[in-house]
Amino acid sequence: MHSTSNSSTFAFPLALTLGVALNLFSNCTSWGQTPPPTKATALFSRQTSKAQIERTRGRSNLNNCLIAPAAPTCFPLLLDATGHQNLAQGKNVNTSSPNNGAVITEILVRFLNRRGLPIKGRTRPVIITREFDLRPGDIYNQKLAQLGLQRVSDLDIVRRASLTLKPTREPNRIVMVVNVVERSPFTASLSTDTRSPSALPGPFQPRAVSPGADIDSGFAVGGSAQLRNLGGNNQNLAGRITGGARVLNGELSFTDPWIAGDRQRTGYSVNVFNQRAVQSVFTGGDRDVNLPDEGEAWVHRLGGGVEFFRPLDSDLTAALGLSYQQVSVRDDMFSSILEKRDERGNRLTFSDRGQDDLLTLSFSAALERRNDKENPTSGSRVLVGIDQSIPVGEANILFTRLSANYLQYIPLPLFGFTTGSRTLILNLQAGTMLGDVPGYEAFNLSAGLTRGFGGGGIGTGRSFVEATAQYNFPVAIFSLFKQKVNLNGELFIDYASDLNSGTRVLGKPAIVRSKPGEGLGYGFGLTAKTSFGTATLEFARSYSRDNQVIFTLGERF
């Protein structure tokens, strides 16, 4: 599932990786005016479900109707995704109170350029109008209109959107006009983030929990390129790659976020990937254990999968997928030699020939109730993942993996040095595996999970638990190169344990490398947030008195 925070960490003198996430947001504006160049902001609490909003098809709801007066030569009423009602001002505008109980006669989509001028759009109008729970013939409902407008604004193909109510010559009749500014059909960036939750395998797919097949990548550079809105259907073709001295990952994916004609808003994704990397399961610790030829263990994965996903409620999304991959351990990035055991005779794969087949049925779900996905200050998020392998091939691997991740933001005004949010962040993650547990599929408590621990991390287990408490507070607000910078401070404490389950993993990779199995770290840091992204510098210390300096691009949670 896709959560997780996709951030890149520089831990000196440890692993270095790179990633940047750009997020641009602002409000919509009115019809006929030049809109600002950003996307509409959120408007509803995540706790609000469609079941709480009255559908009002074919009947009047006077409390929720905000209808422009019958003036056919003007466009006086506009709704933006902030929920504001704006009466346009002009000599032909009737500014009398809107009529209640008006009937929608038509829903139109109007495409605009960045300057607000009408253009021919690339998107099929039905892709926009299907986001609304209002249809021609319905009684206008402001809440449903705002909810639909927010959905349109959240589409990856939409830069910003607004809604205008156009009166007709008939009394108590209106036309809904959705004004849309589209995004470019092609984008490229250093970010490799993907949608969450996800039930697909692959190096760029988010998991429900942080511990997993972590890569000891060293210095690496990644990026992605996307073709958006294929055929005007909001379908996406994306390629992602990460390369470095100890890693080479590539993935190609296709996503249709809403299958045409499906009333439940079901979407699907397919992907293929090739991953070759030094996995930190087989590195680090107080004792070096390499391959028989003294080389490092490279884990090669080649596979793909298909998943279907849909919203179960306004704040709950689930995904179900089936995937297949071939996993092998080799002595180099491009080596054809399969390694079955390490230099001490410990098994690396279940198959005697050194290559395992994995056929996996996966389920993931995300309950998102944070007040803001980009800069949350209150609310919670829950991620759940279930993976069930189906025995195939010589390895005949059978396991069930259960994992959960709970994240809570609590406003707590203890202290700070300027205006800004003061937030306590609590995170609890846990997981367990039943059945066969190959080392490359176990829960790996890597160096980045518990800050203050370097090297190969804490351990690799059949089960794990991890807890974090972090307090964020404002430090300063200033401008740098004409860019506003919000500088925040943080105090944190992390704890993780494999619950003494390292001995029940194939080859006992953490035990033979003398990893501690549990650890506690604490420290402080500074985070700079700009329109270009987020950068964090942290100073951490472990309970064993090891010190670590960590530089991160992107968000941790």
C-alpha positions, 0 to 999 in steps of 0.5 A: 500500500501505497504509504508511506512516506516516500522520502530520501535520506542522507545519513552521513557517512551512511546511505545517500539517496535522492528524491524531491516532491513538489506540491503547488496549491491555491484557490480557484477564482471566478468566471471571466477573471484571470485565475491564480495558477494553482489548484483548489484547496480542500473543503470538507472534513475527511469524516464527512461521507456521502451518506451524510449528504442528502442526494435530493434527486427530484425534490427541493432542499431549500437549505442547500440551494444557492441559485443565481437569479434569472438573468440570462445575460450574466453569470452572477454566482460562482462556487469554488472548492473552498465553499465560498459563494462569489457574486461577480460584479458587472453592469449586467449582473443582477445581484439580488438574492439567488432563488432556492429550489432551482432545477439543473437543466444542463451540466457543461464543461468549459476549458480555460487556459492559464489566463482564463480564456476559453480553449479546446480541452483535451479531456472528455467532458464526461471525465469531469461531469462524472465526478459530481453526484448531480445530474440534469433534472436534479434539484441543485444542492450546494454541498454535493456541488462543492464535493464534486468540485473538490473531486475535479480539483483533485484529479491529476489532470486538473490544475484548478477548477471552479463552478459557475451557475448560469441562469436560463430564461426559464424561471427556477432553472439553471445550467451548471458550468464547470470551469477547468484549467488542465495540466500539461499532458507530459511531466517529468520530475525527480519525484518517484511517488506513487498512489497509496494504497497500492497492492502492487509489488515493485521498488516504487510502490508504497507499503503499509509499513516502513520495514520491508525490502529496504535497499542499501543503495549508497548514493542514488539518483531517481526520477519519473516521467508521465504521460497524463490523460491518454485519450482524454480519459484521465489514464496515466502511463508512467516510467520511474527509475533509480540508479546508483553504485548499489542500485538500479531500479526501473518500473513502467505502469499504466493506471486508469483511475475510474473504469468507464461505466463503473458506478463504484468508481473502480480503477485499475493499475498494471505494472512491470518492474526490474529491481537490482540492488544491495538489500540491507537485510544482507549487509551491516551488523557487527559481523561481515557475512558476504557471499562465498566469493567475498562479494555483496549479496545483490537481490534481483527481482523481475515481475509485475502485477495488476490491481483494482482499487476503489473508494469504500467511503469518502475517506476509505480506499482499498486495493486488491492485486495479484502479482508474480515475480522471480527473486534471486540473489547474485554477486553483482548488478549484472551477474548471471550467477545465482547464489544459494548460500552465503559464505557461512552456508546460510540459505539465501533462497528457498529454491536449491537453484537460487531463484524463487518464484513468488505469486502473491495476492495482496490487499491494502486499505487506507483510512485517511482522516488528516485535515491536510495531506500535504501539511497535516496538523490534526487527524489520523491515517490508518494503513493496513496490508495483507499479503498471501503467497500462493505456492508455485515453482520449486521454492513452493513458498507459502506465507501470510503477511499482516501489517498495520500503520497508525499515524495521529496528529495532535495540535499541542501548543507547547512552545515555538518561536514564531507563528505556525502550527505546533503538533505532536505526531504519534506513529505506531507500526507493527506486522507479522508473517506466518509460514515461510519467511525468506530474508528478502521478504521479512520485516527489515528494521533498517537504519533509517527507521530508528534514527540514530542507528547506522550501518545495516540497521537493527535487525530482520524479523518475522515480526516487528513493532515500531513507535515514534513520537515527534513534536514539531514547532515553528522556528522562523519564517523568511525569504530566500531567493524570493522564495518563502521558507517556513523553518520548523524544529522537531524533537523526536524519539524512535523505538523498534524491535523484531520481537526476538523473531530474527531466528525464524527467518530463512538463513537468520540474516540478522542473527549471523550478522550480530544485529541488536534486534531492538533499538531506541534513538532520539534527537532534534532537527530542523525542517525547511518547507518551500514551494519546491519541497521539504528538506530536513536536517536531523541530529540523532543519538542511539541508546548505544551512544552512536551519533548520526547526522541525517539529511532528508528530502521529502516527508518522513510520515 
